[in-house]
Amino acid sequence: MKITFFTHSTCLLEIEKICLLIDPFFSENPIFKKNTLLLNNTICQINKVDYILITHAHYDHVCDVEFFARKLNSMIISNYEISNFFEKKGLKTYGINYGSFISFPFGKLKYVWAVHSSVFNDGTYGGNPGGFLLHTKKGNIYISGDTSLTNEMSFIPIFGKLKISILPIGGNYTMDVEEAIIASNLLQCNKILGVHYDTFESIEIDKEQAKKKFSENGKELFLLRMGESIKI
């Protein structure tokens, strides 16, 4: 299983030749907005997307969903409200909500609780924000989405041991580094991919200090460069 990070919360999961794009944020991303060449080169790296997972409706998680869904004929998986929003645009969707695992070709997927908000830029209600618990033959991943620390995370390992958790660490709108460490304890997970940091001034972090704090707590924090991948 391979995870590629593209800034903010945008990641590409490759599971046995099936590609899942998480929360695509490129065209409105300040990192790319002033550099069209960088934007185009980065987008060109993504030439296969079977599914798009959307955690919530904020623009920094959905602004390029329609672009990739149309270009690569991807199926969108999200909560009922977000799925319905994109279905009305003629896109393929699969609406889910908090509840059971649902089987897909890549594994089993469960929509789980997140403490945040969710609204599209045009004011359309985006339903309840969430995260995803993904169980595959290659291991289990927790994608928290934008969230504060919540005790609901302690239920996640009941369903099976995690290989890695993808957690926001930038603070302000989500958990910060210290809270993400507590979250990793609740999740009983020692490998964390940090996301949702440094894209905006309000969520900038000291990356070396963040890695040190995780290490002091017996955890490994991955902070990937744009386009960098890890295999788990």
ABEGO torsion letter per residue (X at the ends): XBBBBAEEABBBBBBGGBBBBBGBBAAABAAAAABAAAAAAAAAABABBABBBBABABAAAAAAAAAAAAAAGBBBBBBAAAAAAAAAAGBBBBBBBBEBBBBBAAEBBBBBBBBBBBBBAAGBBAEBBBBBBBBBAAEBBBBAEBBBBBAAAAAAAAAEBBABBBBBAAEGABBBAAAAAAAAAAAGBABBBBBGBGABAAABBBAAAAAAAAAAAGBBBBBBBBGBBBBX
